[in-house]
Amino acid sequence: MPAASDSNPVIELLSKHHNRAAFDCDVDGLTRYIRQLAVQDVKKKVAASFVLLGDTLSTIAGYYTLSSTNVDVVELPEPVVRKLPHYPIMPATLIGRLAVDRHYQSRGYGELLLVDALRRSLKLTEQIGSVAVIVDAKDNKARSFYEHFQFIPLINYSYRLFLPMAVIQNYFTHE
Ligand SMILES: CC(C)(COP(=O)(O)OP(=O)(O)OC[C@H]1O[C@@H](n2cnc3c(N)ncnc32)[C@H](O)[C@@H]1OP(=O)(O)O)[C@@H](O)C(=O)NCCC(=O)NCCS
């Protein structure tokens, strides 16, 4: 997993002082989510939102969300299943959304957010079980972004991809 490009990035929990209205990533659903829905989802414990600060303490350069989810083992490839105990459903961590503001794209911030989400997901397995990180790609461009970082589509799902927690652990123990 490549290293983050910014020397001093700040990624923190979304709060009211962040300027959500100014965020625009050129994908309507992801722009609308942080502007209108993220705070409600945090309040209702549906998803935690983490924001990467931009040029000011209130500027959102990018964000991602984390939730608990599960995965049916029939959706996982055989080599992955073989390494797991024999349960039909496995716990997993969902990156439901990840986006970078249009003014901050192509500077390594998408990677920075993804690496932070993976590191945080791994750390959280000390407190709640999770065998993989799952992502929902919104379109082909998003899917190719995740494939660039070795995510694999779940069987029968073109836009839901996963990375085994064992692989993530390996990334961070060898960095
Ligand atoms: C997709 C997105 C998150 C990428 O963020 P970014 O900051 O522009 O990308 P980065 O600069 O961090 O790119 C890091 C690496 O990923 C690669 N990459 C970026 N977008 C890619 C894509 N769509 N497909 C394949 N690779 C991609 C870059 O080439 C770079 O690779 P390198 O380090 O080998 O040179 C951003 O463009 C975005 O928010 N788009 C709109 C919303 C979206 O599609 N979100 C996806 C999740 S649903």
The ligand as an SDF file (V2000), in Angstrom:
LIG
                    3D

 48 50  0  0  0  0  0  0  0  0999 V2000
  -12.1280    8.5290   -6.8970 C   0  0  0  0  0  0  0  0  0  0  0  0
  -11.5060    9.5960   -5.9850 C   0  0  0  0  0  0  0  0  0  0  0  0
  -11.8430    9.2790   -4.5400 C   0  0  0  0  0  0  0  0  0  0  0  0
   -9.9720    9.5440   -6.1940 C   0  0  0  0  0  0  0  0  0  0  0  0
   -9.3860   10.5230   -5.3390 O   0  0  0  0  0  0  0  0  0  0  0  0
   -8.1440   11.3870   -5.8200 P   0  0  0  0  0  0  0  0  0  0  0  0
   -7.6910   12.2050   -4.6780 O   0  0  0  0  0  0  0  0  0  0  0  0
   -8.5010   12.1070   -7.0650 O   0  0  0  0  0  0  0  0  0  0  0  0
   -7.0900   10.2400   -6.1930 O   0  0  0  0  0  0  0  0  0  0  0  0
   -5.5680   10.1350   -5.7110 P   0  0  0  0  0  0  0  0  0  0  0  0
   -4.8440   11.3570   -6.1770 O   0  0  0  0  0  0  0  0  0  0  0  0
   -5.5310    9.8410   -4.2710 O   0  0  0  0  0  0  0  0  0  0  0  0
   -5.0790    8.8670   -6.5200 O   0  0  0  0  0  0  0  0  0  0  0  0
   -4.2860    7.8610   -5.8850 C   0  0  0  0  0  0  0  0  0  0  0  0
   -3.9670    6.7880   -6.8900 C   0  0  0  0  0  0  0  0  0  0  0  0
   -5.1980    6.2380   -7.3820 O   0  0  0  0  0  0  0  0  0  0  0  0
   -5.2330    6.3300   -8.7870 C   0  0  0  0  0  0  0  0  0  0  0  0
   -6.6120    6.6280   -9.1860 N   0  0  0  0  0  0  0  0  0  0  0  0
   -7.3260    7.7210   -8.8770 C   0  0  0  0  0  0  0  0  0  0  0  0
   -8.5650    7.6150   -9.4110 N   0  0  0  0  0  0  0  0  0  0  0  0
   -8.5840    6.4340  -10.0650 C   0  0  0  0  0  0  0  0  0  0  0  0
   -9.5580    5.7520  -10.8250 C   0  0  0  0  0  0  0  0  0  0  0  0
  -10.7980    6.2400  -10.9930 N   0  0  0  0  0  0  0  0  0  0  0  0
   -9.2530    4.5460  -11.3550 N   0  0  0  0  0  0  0  0  0  0  0  0
   -8.0100    4.0020  -11.1820 C   0  0  0  0  0  0  0  0  0  0  0  0
   -7.0530    4.5960  -10.4650 N   0  0  0  0  0  0  0  0  0  0  0  0
   -7.3340    5.7940   -9.9170 C   0  0  0  0  0  0  0  0  0  0  0  0
   -4.2850    7.4690   -9.1380 C   0  0  0  0  0  0  0  0  0  0  0  0
   -3.7950    7.3540  -10.4560 O   0  0  0  0  0  0  0  0  0  0  0  0
   -3.2060    7.2740   -8.1120 C   0  0  0  0  0  0  0  0  0  0  0  0
   -2.3760    6.2100   -8.4980 O   0  0  0  0  0  0  0  0  0  0  0  0
   -0.7710    6.2590   -8.3460 P   0  0  0  0  0  0  0  0  0  0  0  0
   -0.4960    6.6070   -6.9060 O   0  0  0  0  0  0  0  0  0  0  0  0
   -0.3530    4.8900   -8.7380 O   0  0  0  0  0  0  0  0  0  0  0  0
   -0.3400    7.3540   -9.2700 O   0  0  0  0  0  0  0  0  0  0  0  0
  -11.9560   11.0280   -6.3850 C   0  0  0  0  0  0  0  0  0  0  0  0
  -11.6600   11.2670   -7.7190 O   0  0  0  0  0  0  0  0  0  0  0  0
  -13.4330   11.2640   -6.1400 C   0  0  0  0  0  0  0  0  0  0  0  0
  -13.8280   11.6200   -5.0430 O   0  0  0  0  0  0  0  0  0  0  0  0
  -14.2450   11.1200   -7.1860 N   0  0  0  0  0  0  0  0  0  0  0  0
  -15.6780   11.3660   -7.0550 C   0  0  0  0  0  0  0  0  0  0  0  0
  -16.3650   10.4480   -6.0520 C   0  0  0  0  0  0  0  0  0  0  0  0
  -16.0570    8.9560   -6.2250 C   0  0  0  0  0  0  0  0  0  0  0  0
  -16.0590    8.4460   -7.3350 O   0  0  0  0  0  0  0  0  0  0  0  0
  -15.8060    8.2540   -5.1080 N   0  0  0  0  0  0  0  0  0  0  0  0
  -15.4070    6.8640   -5.1120 C   0  0  0  0  0  0  0  0  0  0  0  0
  -16.0440    6.0860   -4.0110 C   0  0  0  0  0  0  0  0  0  0  0  0
  -17.7930    5.7990   -4.2180 S   0  0  0  0  0  0  0  0  0  0  0  0
  1  2  1  0
  2  3  1  0
  2  4  1  0
  2 36  1  0
  4  5  1  0
  5  6  1  0
  6  7  2  0
  6  8  1  0
  6  9  1  0
  9 10  1  0
 10 11  2  0
 10 12  1  0
 10 13  1  0
 13 14  1  0
 14 15  1  0
 15 16  1  0
 15 30  1  0
 16 17  1  0
 17 18  1  0
 17 28  1  0
 18 19  1  0
 18 27  1  0
 19 20  2  0
 20 21  1  0
 21 22  1  0
 21 27  2  0
 22 23  1  0
 22 24  2  0
 24 25  1  0
 25 26  2  0
 26 27  1  0
 28 29  1  0
 28 30  1  0
 30 31  1  0
 31 32  1  0
 32 33  2  0
 32 34  1  0
 32 35  1  0
 36 37  1  0
 36 38  1  0
 38 39  2  0
 38 40  1  0
 40 41  1  0
 41 42  1  0
 42 43  1  0
 43 44  2  0
 43 45  1  0
 45 46  1  0
 46 47  1  0
 47 48  1  0
M  END
$$$$
